[in-house]
Amino acid sequence: MATELEDIVEHMRRFAWPDYLVFVSMLFLCILIGVYFGFVQRKPNTEAEYLMGGRTMLVFPIALSLIASFISGITLLGLPTEVYSFGIQYVYVALGVTLMGLVMGYIYLPVFHRLNITSTYEYLETRFDRRLRMFGSIMFTIMNIGYLPIVIYVPALAFNQVTGVNIHVITPIVCVVCVFYTCVGGLKAVVWTDVVQTFSMFGALVLVAVKGTVDLGGSGVVFSRAWDTGRLERPNFDFNPTTRHTLWSQLIGGFVYWLQTNAVSQNMIQRYLSLPSVAAGRRALWIFVFGVCLLMSLCSYCGLLIYATYQQCDPLTTKLARAKDQLLPLFVMDILRDMPGLPGLFVAGVFSAALSSLSTCLNSMSAVILEDFVKPFVRKPLSQRSINWIMRSVVVGVGALCAALVFVVEKMGTVLQLTMSLEAITNGPLLGTFTIGILIPWVGSGCALTGGIVGVAFMSWLSLKAQYWVATGTIVFPHKPMSVDGCSYDFDRSLINATSTSLYTTDDIFPLFRVSYMWYTFLGAAVTIFVSLLSTMLIYGRIDPRTVSPDLLAGFVSRYVHGADGAAFKGAERRRPQTASGGSSTNGKSNMHESAL
């Protein structure tokens, strides 16, 4: 039985020389873009040029870069598997994404653009103090180092499925290419490779969707089979937070998750701030919202298409796909294996998603390390040569570290839920801290730091404990109906009724650990804000909101506190007393930002 399965898998691994040519061409094109911006289009080799593109970037390429940066191989491979296994409830997160666009564009984005900063976490020092800046930077660094190995691992998994090449052979190669063009070309090379990679992603998904639909007999067959098995379904209005996906978890939880990613994450804000104006940033934001929703719709359709194709013989049950995230690559090789070059185009699309996310994170990490961990602790200004050396060393060092951590990620299973769960440990508290700064002007630095630390501790306990119960098979999420009645090959049928060996059942677990992962970022932000407000009332006391610069607050909050012309702030500056222990000694007067304020 095992031999027959292995023969089928080997039969599907027909990655011919045209496929390798397409894949290598994609990598070579990325290298050429880096060479062009690093050596041909020579610009002043300054920090602003390398990290921010001189703040003169164009809207459309930045919008495509935002799409490519956020949509990694985790989404391209994880979302089709999610829809295949659980139905389309996750897709209603598009409502949360749209709501995020409104809030981000009119509350958070204008604040950062006014300050003219490089690192997002400079805001925390200006609004609070250096402790908060270090807190934000450390959380960002931890999150990125945990996230990047997953980004690298996922496309390597796809490459392994279609070629048989070991993932630990391909990951160093891809990392070297990415590190090279990020080091040499800076933000402009990252953005323009993202543009190419975005078209590659869309092209790969459209190719798979069209070819698979034609082979199956039309989209009517796809939707009919999905409807009959409950995969194509209306929103779930259940208010139970332990239900994996509901309309409320996708709308509210999804909104908060995407807000954190766009509104306060260095990876995304750095791109918005490379544009010359807030209006340009908003245009890029809405192109991003539309593009992401379109890409998620394509991924979801591919998930329904895979189910319609394998309706009578589930490859996950038979272990034809040995990991859940190899399902889409298996399907691609099944329908495209007799068309040389096209499997290579698909794999190039998946790697494009990974390269864009990786290069974005590496470029952002160089900005954060330089601005938040080096500059504040040196006694004299760094020379331009030292700055260039530090930025590029960070890219190389972090790239190498993440490639090594792939060995750890390999043991962690399916990626979509896992990634969102672990990210929430830092993402929720970070969003809560920034939200306090922008919307709650009477909360000082001591309160915000207390809330952030408690938020991280709480989310670490919740997320890691919940993932432990999921990994041991105690918390089980029921799949939609699957069948193996129509399989034309032999497999180990004892796998069909395999059950968990855990001594506990799902109902035995404390309900908080069973809360949907979609609520995690919301919970982290809510705990942070609640503890900060509680500290304000019980420990540190309020600060005078008028001592916070109008430029550090959302527009409607600033008008309420300072008036339309900011006169209250100016008066407060003249008679400003020493702040309370919970207050900020740097609110609105950081030397670093006096010109911007």
C-alpha positions as CSV (number, residue, x, y, z in Angstrom):
1,M,0.0,0.0,0.0
2,A,2.7,2.4,1.0
3,T,4.6,1.5,-2.2
4,E,1.6,2.4,-4.4
5,L,1.2,5.7,-2.7
6,E,4.9,6.5,-3.1
7,D,4.6,5.6,-6.8
8,I,1.7,8.0,-7.3
9,V,3.6,10.8,-5.5
10,E,6.7,10.2,-7.6
11,H,4.6,10.2,-10.7
12,M,3.3,13.7,-9.8
13,R,6.8,15.0,-9.3
14,R,7.4,15.8,-12.9
15,F,9.1,19.2,-12.4
16,A,10.8,19.3,-15.8
17,W,13.6,21.6,-17.0
18,P,11.1,24.3,-18.3
19,D,9.7,24.5,-14.7
20,Y,13.1,24.9,-13.2
21,L,13.8,27.6,-15.9
22,V,10.7,29.6,-14.9
23,F,11.5,29.3,-11.2
24,V,15.2,30.3,-11.7
25,S,14.1,33.2,-14.0
26,M,12.0,34.6,-11.2
27,L,14.9,34.5,-8.7
28,F,17.2,36.0,-11.3
29,L,14.8,38.8,-12.1
30,C,14.8,39.7,-8.4
31,I,18.6,39.8,-8.4
32,L,18.6,42.1,-11.5
33,I,16.2,44.5,-9.8
34,G,18.5,44.7,-6.8
35,V,21.5,45.3,-9.0
36,Y,19.6,48.0,-10.9
37,F,18.7,50.0,-7.8
38,G,22.0,49.3,-6.1
39,F,24.4,50.0,-8.9
40,V,22.8,51.4,-12.1
41,Q,20.3,53.9,-10.7
42,R,22.7,55.3,-8.2
43,K,21.1,57.5,-5.5
44,P,22.7,59.2,-2.5
45,N,23.6,56.2,-0.2
46,T,21.7,57.6,2.8
47,E,19.6,56.1,5.5
48,A,16.4,57.9,4.2
49,E,17.0,56.6,0.6
50,Y,17.8,53.0,1.8
51,L,14.9,52.7,4.3
52,M,12.2,55.1,3.0
53,G,13.0,55.5,-0.7
54,G,13.5,59.2,-0.2
55,R,9.8,59.5,0.8
56,T,9.0,60.0,-2.9
57,M,7.6,56.6,-3.9
58,L,4.6,56.2,-6.2
59,V,1.2,55.0,-5.0
60,F,0.6,52.0,-7.2
61,P,3.9,50.2,-6.7
62,I,3.6,50.8,-2.9
63,A,0.1,49.4,-2.9
64,L,1.2,46.3,-4.7
65,S,4.2,46.1,-2.3
66,L,1.7,46.2,0.6
67,I,-0.3,43.4,-0.9
68,A,2.8,41.2,-1.6
69,S,4.2,42.0,1.8
70,F,1.1,40.9,3.7
71,I,0.1,37.9,1.5
72,S,2.8,35.4,2.1
73,G,3.0,31.8,1.1
74,I,1.2,31.1,4.4
75,T,-2.0,32.6,2.9
76,L,-1.5,31.2,-0.6
77,L,-1.2,27.6,0.7
78,G,-3.0,27.9,4.0
79,L,-6.3,29.6,2.9
80,P,-7.2,27.0,0.2
81,T,-6.6,24.2,2.8
82,E,-8.7,26.1,5.3
83,V,-11.6,26.4,2.8
84,Y,-11.2,22.8,1.7
85,S,-11.4,21.6,5.3
86,F,-13.8,24.0,7.0
87,G,-15.7,26.0,4.3
88,I,-15.7,29.7,3.5
89,Q,-16.5,31.1,6.9
90,Y,-13.0,32.5,7.1
91,V,-13.5,34.5,3.9
92,Y,-16.0,36.8,5.7
93,V,-12.9,38.4,7.2
94,A,-13.0,40.7,4.1
95,L,-15.6,42.7,6.1
96,G,-13.1,43.3,8.8
97,V,-10.4,44.2,6.2
98,T,-12.8,46.9,4.8
99,L,-13.5,48.3,8.2
100,M,-9.8,48.4,8.9
101,G,-9.3,50.6,5.8
102,L,-11.6,53.2,7.2
103,V,-10.1,53.3,10.7
104,M,-6.5,53.1,9.5
105,G,-6.9,55.8,6.9
106,Y,-8.5,58.4,9.1
107,I,-7.2,57.8,12.6
108,Y,-3.8,56.1,12.6
109,L,-2.1,57.0,9.3
110,P,-2.3,60.8,9.6
111,V,-0.6,60.7,13.0
112,F,2.5,58.8,11.7
113,H,2.7,61.0,8.6
114,R,2.7,64.2,10.6
115,L,5.7,63.0,12.7
116,N,7.9,62.2,9.7
117,I,9.5,59.2,11.5
118,T,11.4,56.2,10.3
119,S,10.7,53.7,13.0
120,T,7.1,53.3,14.1
121,Y,8.3,52.9,17.7
122,E,9.7,56.4,17.8
123,Y,6.1,57.5,18.3
124,L,6.0,55.6,21.6
125,E,9.0,57.6,22.9
126,T,7.6,60.9,21.8
127,R,4.2,60.1,23.3
128,F,5.4,58.3,26.4
129,D,9.1,57.6,27.1
130,R,12.0,55.5,26.0
131,R,10.9,52.5,28.0
132,L,7.8,52.2,25.8
133,R,9.8,52.6,22.6
134,M,12.1,49.7,23.7
135,F,9.0,47.6,24.7
136,G,7.5,48.1,21.2
137,S,10.8,47.4,19.4
138,I,11.5,44.3,21.4
139,M,8.0,42.9,20.7
140,F,8.4,43.7,17.0
141,T,11.7,41.9,16.9
142,I,10.5,38.8,18.7
143,M,7.4,38.6,16.5
144,N,9.4,38.9,13.3
145,I,12.0,36.3,14.3
146,G,9.2,33.9,15.0
147,Y,7.3,34.8,11.9
148,L,10.0,34.8,9.2
149,P,11.0,31.1,9.5
150,I,7.3,30.2,8.8
151,V,7.4,32.5,5.8
152,I,10.4,30.6,4.4
153,Y,9.2,27.2,5.3
154,V,5.9,27.3,3.6
155,P,7.1,27.7,0.0
156,A,9.9,25.2,0.6
157,L,7.1,22.7,1.5
158,A,5.5,23.4,-1.8
159,F,8.8,23.0,-3.6
160,N,9.4,19.7,-1.8
161,Q,5.9,18.4,-2.9
162,V,6.5,19.1,-6.6
163,T,10.2,18.3,-6.9
164,G,11.2,16.1,-3.9
165,V,14.1,18.5,-3.1
166,N,14.7,18.7,0.6
167,I,13.4,21.9,2.2
168,H,16.8,22.5,3.9
169,V,18.4,22.7,0.4
170,I,16.1,25.3,-1.1
171,T,15.6,27.6,1.9
172,P,19.2,28.8,2.1
173,I,19.2,29.5,-1.7
174,V,16.1,31.6,-1.5
175,C,17.4,33.4,1.6
176,V,20.6,34.3,-0.1
177,V,18.7,35.8,-3.1
178,C,16.4,37.8,-0.9
179,V,19.2,39.0,1.4
180,F,21.2,40.1,-1.7
181,Y,18.6,42.3,-3.4
182,T,17.4,43.7,0.0
183,C,21.0,44.6,1.0
184,V,22.0,46.1,-2.4
185,G,18.9,47.9,-3.5
186,G,17.1,49.0,-0.2
187,L,13.4,49.8,-0.1
188,K,13.1,50.6,-3.8
189,A,14.4,47.2,-4.8
190,V,12.1,45.6,-2.2
191,V,9.1,47.5,-3.6
192,W,9.7,46.8,-7.3
193,T,10.5,43.2,-6.7
194,D,7.2,43.1,-4.8
195,V,5.4,44.5,-7.9
196,V,6.8,41.7,-10.0
197,Q,5.9,39.2,-7.3
198,T,2.4,40.4,-6.9
199,F,1.7,39.8,-10.6
200,S,3.3,36.4,-10.3
201,M,1.1,35.5,-7.3
202,F,-2.1,36.5,-9.1
203,G,-1.0,34.8,-12.3
204,A,-0.3,31.5,-10.6
205,L,-3.7,31.5,-8.8
206,V,-5.6,32.5,-12.0
207,L,-3.8,29.8,-13.9
208,V,-4.7,27.1,-11.4
209,A,-8.3,28.3,-11.1
210,V,-8.9,28.4,-14.8
211,K,-7.2,25.0,-15.7
212,G,-8.9,23.2,-12.8
213,T,-12.3,24.6,-13.5
214,V,-12.1,23.6,-17.2
215,D,-11.0,20.1,-16.3
216,L,-13.9,19.7,-13.9
217,G,-16.5,20.9,-16.4
218,G,-17.2,24.5,-15.2
219,S,-17.6,26.6,-12.1
220,G,-21.2,25.3,-11.7
221,V,-19.8,21.9,-10.7
222,V,-17.5,23.5,-8.2
223,F,-20.2,25.6,-6.4
224,S,-22.7,22.8,-6.5
225,R,-20.4,20.3,-4.8
226,A,-19.4,22.9,-2.3
227,W,-23.0,23.8,-1.5
228,D,-24.0,20.2,-1.0
229,T,-21.4,19.6,1.6
230,G,-21.8,22.9,3.5
231,R,-18.5,24.5,2.3
232,L,-20.3,27.3,0.5
233,E,-22.3,28.7,3.4
234,R,-23.9,31.8,4.8
235,P,-22.3,33.7,7.6
236,N,-22.5,32.0,11.0
237,F,-24.2,34.5,13.5
238,D,-23.4,32.4,16.5
239,F,-22.2,34.7,19.4
240,N,-20.3,31.8,21.1
241,P,-16.6,33.0,21.1
242,T,-15.4,29.4,21.2
243,T,-16.9,28.7,17.7
244,R,-13.9,28.7,15.4
245,H,-15.3,31.2,12.8
246,T,-18.4,33.3,13.1
247,L,-19.4,36.5,11.4
248,W,-18.5,38.4,14.6
249,S,-15.1,36.8,15.0
250,Q,-14.3,37.6,11.3
251,L,-15.7,41.2,11.4
252,I,-14.5,42.3,14.9
253,G,-11.6,39.9,15.5
254,G,-10.5,40.2,11.9
255,F,-10.7,44.0,12.0
256,V,-8.5,44.2,15.0
257,Y,-6.0,41.7,13.6
258,W,-5.7,43.5,10.3
259,L,-5.6,46.9,12.0
260,Q,-2.6,45.9,14.0
261,T,-0.8,44.6,11.0
262,N,-1.5,47.8,9.0
263,A,-1.7,50.6,11.5
264,V,1.2,50.0,13.9
265,S,3.5,47.3,12.3
266,Q,6.8,48.6,11.0
267,N,6.6,46.3,8.1
268,M,3.6,48.1,6.6
269,I,3.9,51.6,8.1
270,Q,7.3,52.0,6.6
271,R,5.7,51.7,3.1
272,Y,3.0,54.1,3.9
273,L,5.5,56.6,5.1
274,S,7.6,56.3,2.0
275,L,4.7,58.1,0.2
276,P,4.8,62.0,0.0
277,S,1.4,62.7,1.6
278,V,-1.5,61.3,3.7
279,A,-3.7,61.4,0.7
280,A,-1.3,59.2,-1.3
281,G,-1.2,56.8,1.7
282,R,-5.0,56.5,1.7
283,R,-5.1,55.7,-2.0
284,A,-2.4,53.0,-1.5
285,L,-4.4,51.7,1.5
286,W,-7.6,51.2,-0.5
287,I,-5.8,49.6,-3.4
288,F,-4.3,47.3,-0.8
289,V,-7.8,46.5,0.7
290,F,-9.2,45.7,-2.8
291,G,-6.2,43.6,-3.8
292,V,-6.1,41.6,-0.6
293,C,-9.9,40.8,-0.8
294,L,-9.5,39.7,-4.5
295,L,-6.5,37.5,-3.7
296,M,-8.3,35.9,-0.8
297,S,-11.3,35.2,-3.0
298,L,-9.0,33.5,-5.5
299,C,-7.4,31.4,-2.8
300,S,-10.8,30.5,-1.5
301,Y,-12.1,29.5,-4.9
302,C,-9.0,27.3,-5.3
303,G,-9.9,25.6,-2.0
304,L,-13.5,24.8,-3.3
305,L,-12.0,23.6,-6.6
306,I,-9.7,21.2,-4.8
307,Y,-12.6,19.8,-2.9
308,A,-14.7,19.4,-6.0
309,T,-11.9,17.5,-7.7
310,Y,-11.1,15.2,-4.8
311,Q,-14.6,14.9,-3.4
312,Q,-14.6,11.1,-3.4
313,C,-10.9,10.6,-2.4
314,D,-9.6,13.0,0.2
315,P,-5.7,13.1,-0.2
316,L,-5.3,14.3,3.4
317,T,-7.0,11.1,4.7
318,T,-5.0,8.8,2.4
319,K,-1.8,10.7,3.1
320,L,-1.2,11.4,-0.6
321,A,-0.7,14.9,0.7
322,R,1.5,14.3,3.7
323,A,1.0,17.7,5.2
324,K,-2.1,19.9,5.1
325,D,-0.2,22.8,3.5
326,Q,0.9,20.5,0.6
327,L,-2.6,20.1,-0.6
328,L,-2.6,22.9,-3.2
329,P,0.9,21.9,-4.6
330,L,-0.4,18.4,-5.0
331,F,-3.4,19.6,-6.9
332,V,-1.3,21.8,-9.1
333,M,1.0,18.9,-10.1
334,D,-2.1,16.8,-10.7
335,I,-3.7,19.1,-13.2
336,L,-0.5,20.7,-14.7
337,R,2.0,17.9,-14.7
338,D,1.6,17.4,-18.5
339,M,2.1,21.1,-19.3
340,P,5.8,21.8,-18.8
341,G,6.6,25.3,-17.4
342,L,3.2,25.9,-15.8
343,P,4.0,24.1,-12.5
344,G,7.2,26.2,-12.4
345,L,5.0,29.3,-12.8
346,F,2.9,28.3,-9.8
347,V,5.9,27.5,-7.6
348,A,7.4,30.8,-8.6
349,G,4.2,32.5,-7.5
350,V,4.3,30.9,-4.1
351,F,8.0,31.8,-3.7
352,S,7.2,35.3,-4.8
353,A,4.8,35.7,-1.9
354,A,7.5,34.4,0.5
355,L,10.3,36.6,-0.9
356,S,8.1,39.7,-0.7
357,S,7.2,39.1,2.9
358,L,10.8,38.1,3.8
359,S,12.4,41.2,2.1
360,T,9.8,43.5,3.7
361,C,10.6,42.2,7.2
362,L,14.3,42.3,6.7
363,N,14.2,45.9,5.5
364,S,12.0,46.8,8.4
365,M,14.2,45.0,10.9
366,S,17.2,47.0,9.7
367,A,15.2,50.2,10.3
368,V,14.1,49.2,13.8
369,I,17.5,47.9,14.9
370,L,19.2,51.0,13.7
371,E,16.7,53.6,15.0
372,D,15.7,51.9,18.3
373,F,18.6,49.7,19.4
374,V,21.7,51.5,18.1
375,K,21.1,55.3,17.7
376,P,19.6,55.9,21.1
377,F,22.7,54.4,22.8
378,V,25.6,55.9,21.0
379,R,27.2,59.1,22.3
380,K,28.0,60.7,19.0
381,P,26.3,60.7,15.7
382,L,27.0,57.7,13.5
383,S,28.8,58.2,10.2
384,Q,27.0,57.3,7.0
385,R,29.4,54.5,6.5
386,S,28.6,53.0,9.9
387,I,24.9,53.4,9.3
388,N,25.2,51.5,6.0
389,W,27.2,48.8,7.6
390,I,24.7,48.3,10.4
391,M,21.6,48.2,8.1
392,R,23.1,45.6,5.8
393,S,24.6,43.5,8.6
394,V,21.1,43.3,10.2
395,V,19.6,42.0,6.9
396,V,22.3,39.4,6.5
397,G,22.2,38.3,10.2
398,V,18.4,38.1,10.5
399,G,18.2,36.3,7.2
400,A,20.7,33.6,8.3
401,L,19.0,33.2,11.7
402,C,15.6,32.7,10.1
403,A,16.9,30.1,7.7
404,A,18.3,28.2,10.6
405,L,15.0,28.4,12.5
406,V,13.2,26.5,9.7
407,F,14.3,23.3,11.4
408,V,12.1,24.3,14.4
409,V,9.1,25.4,12.3
410,E,9.2,22.1,10.4
411,K,7.8,20.3,13.5
412,M,4.9,22.7,14.1
413,G,2.2,21.5,11.6
414,T,-0.4,23.6,9.7
415,V,0.5,27.2,9.4
416,L,-2.5,29.6,9.0
417,Q,-4.1,29.2,12.5
418,L,-0.7,28.7,14.1
419,T,0.7,31.9,12.7
420,M,-2.2,34.1,13.7
421,S,-2.2,32.6,17.2
422,L,1.5,33.1,17.9
423,E,1.5,36.6,16.4
424,A,-1.2,37.7,18.8
425,I,1.2,37.3,21.7
426,T,2.9,40.6,20.7
427,N,0.5,42.1,18.1
428,G,-2.5,42.6,20.5
429,P,-0.5,44.4,23.3
430,L,1.3,46.5,20.7
431,L,-2.0,47.6,19.1
432,G,-3.3,48.4,22.6
433,T,-0.3,50.5,23.5
434,F,-0.5,52.6,20.3
435,T,-4.2,53.0,20.6
436,I,-3.8,54.3,24.2
437,G,-1.3,56.8,22.8
438,I,-3.4,58.0,19.9
439,L,-6.9,57.9,21.5
440,I,-6.5,58.2,25.3
441,P,-4.4,61.2,26.1
442,W,-4.8,61.1,29.9
443,V,-2.9,57.8,30.2
444,G,0.8,58.2,31.0
445,S,3.9,56.1,30.3
446,G,3.9,54.0,33.5
447,C,0.3,52.9,32.9
448,A,0.8,52.1,29.3
449,L,3.9,50.0,30.1
450,T,2.1,48.1,32.8
451,G,-0.7,47.4,30.4
452,G,1.6,46.2,27.7
453,I,3.6,43.9,29.9
454,V,0.4,42.3,31.4
455,G,-1.0,42.0,27.9
456,V,2.0,40.1,26.7
457,A,2.1,37.8,29.7
458,F,-1.6,37.1,29.4
459,M,-1.5,36.4,25.7
460,S,1.6,34.2,26.1
461,W,-0.2,32.1,28.6
462,L,-3.4,31.9,26.6
463,S,-1.9,31.3,23.1
464,L,0.8,28.8,24.1
465,K,-1.5,26.8,26.3
466,A,-4.2,26.7,23.6
467,Q,-1.7,25.6,21.0
468,Y,-0.5,22.9,23.3
469,W,-4.0,21.5,23.6
470,V,-4.4,21.7,19.8
471,A,-1.0,20.0,19.2
472,T,-1.9,17.1,21.6
473,G,-5.2,16.6,19.8
474,T,-7.3,17.5,22.8
475,I,-8.9,20.5,21.1
476,V,-10.3,19.3,17.8
477,F,-12.0,21.3,15.2
478,P,-14.5,19.2,13.2
479,H,-13.9,19.2,9.4
480,K,-16.6,19.3,6.7
481,P,-17.6,15.9,5.3
482,M,-14.8,14.1,3.4
483,S,-14.9,10.8,1.6
484,V,-12.4,8.1,0.4
485,D,-15.1,5.9,-1.2
486,G,-13.9,6.7,-4.7
487,C,-10.2,6.2,-4.3
488,S,-8.6,4.3,-7.1
489,Y,-5.4,3.4,-5.1
490,D,-4.8,1.5,-1.9
491,F,-3.9,3.2,1.3
492,D,-3.9,2.5,5.0
493,R,-7.6,2.5,5.9
494,S,-6.9,2.5,9.6
495,L,-6.2,6.2,9.2
496,I,-9.8,6.9,8.6
497,N,-11.0,6.4,12.1
498,A,-7.8,7.4,13.9
499,T,-8.6,9.2,17.1
500,S,-6.7,11.3,19.6
501,T,-4.8,9.5,22.4
502,S,-5.3,12.5,24.8
503,L,-6.7,11.7,28.2
504,Y,-8.9,14.7,27.9
505,T,-11.7,15.8,25.6
506,T,-12.4,19.3,24.2
507,D,-15.1,19.9,26.8
508,D,-12.7,19.3,29.6
509,I,-10.5,22.3,28.6
510,F,-11.0,25.6,30.3
511,P,-13.3,27.6,28.0
512,L,-10.8,30.5,27.6
513,F,-8.4,28.1,25.9
514,R,-11.1,27.2,23.4
515,V,-11.7,30.8,22.3
516,S,-11.3,31.1,18.6
517,Y,-7.8,32.3,17.5
518,M,-9.5,35.1,15.6
519,W,-10.2,36.8,18.9
520,Y,-6.6,36.6,20.1
521,T,-5.3,40.0,18.9
522,F,-8.6,41.6,20.1
523,L,-8.0,40.1,23.6
524,G,-4.4,41.2,23.7
525,A,-5.3,44.8,22.9
526,A,-8.3,44.8,25.2
527,V,-6.3,43.5,28.2
528,T,-3.6,46.0,27.6
529,I,-6.0,49.0,27.4
530,F,-8.0,47.7,30.4
531,V,-5.0,47.3,32.6
532,S,-3.6,50.7,31.6
533,L,-6.9,52.4,32.5
534,L,-7.0,50.5,35.8
535,S,-3.4,51.5,36.6
536,T,-4.4,55.1,35.8
537,M,-7.3,55.0,38.3
538,L,-5.6,53.0,41.1
539,I,-1.8,53.6,40.9
540,Y,-0.4,56.4,38.8
541,G,-3.2,58.8,38.3
542,R,-4.1,60.8,35.2
543,I,-1.9,63.1,33.3
544,D,-3.1,66.4,32.0
545,P,-4.3,65.7,28.4
546,R,-3.4,69.2,27.3
547,T,0.3,68.4,27.8
548,V,0.2,65.9,24.9
549,S,1.0,67.4,21.6
550,P,-1.9,67.6,19.2
551,D,0.3,66.0,16.5
552,L,0.4,62.8,18.7
553,L,-3.4,62.3,18.8
554,A,-6.1,61.4,16.4
555,G,-7.7,64.4,14.8
556,F,-11.0,64.2,16.6
557,V,-9.3,63.6,20.0
558,S,-7.0,66.5,19.4
559,R,-9.9,68.9,18.6
560,Y,-11.7,67.7,21.8
561,V,-8.7,68.2,24.1
562,H,-7.0,71.3,22.5
563,G,-9.6,72.9,20.4
564,A,-9.5,73.5,16.7
565,D,-6.4,75.7,16.8
566,G,-4.5,73.8,19.5
567,A,-4.5,76.8,21.8
568,A,-5.0,74.6,24.9
569,F,-1.7,72.8,24.2
570,K,0.2,76.0,23.8
571,G,-1.1,77.4,27.1
572,A,-0.4,74.1,28.9
573,E,3.2,74.3,27.6
574,R,3.8,77.7,29.3
575,R,2.6,76.6,32.7
576,R,3.4,72.9,32.5
577,P,4.2,71.3,35.9
578,Q,6.3,68.2,36.5
579,T,4.4,65.1,35.4
580,A,3.1,62.5,37.9
581,S,4.9,59.2,38.3
582,G,2.6,57.7,35.7
583,G,3.0,60.6,33.3
584,S,5.4,61.2,30.5
585,S,8.5,63.3,30.6
586,T,8.7,63.4,26.9
587,N,5.1,64.1,25.7
588,G,5.2,66.2,22.6
589,K,8.7,67.6,23.1
590,S,11.2,65.0,22.0
591,N,14.2,66.8,20.5
592,M,14.2,64.2,17.8
593,H,10.9,65.4,16.5
594,E,10.7,69.1,17.4
595,S,10.8,70.1,13.8
596,A,7.9,67.8,13.0
597,L,5.8,68.9,15.9
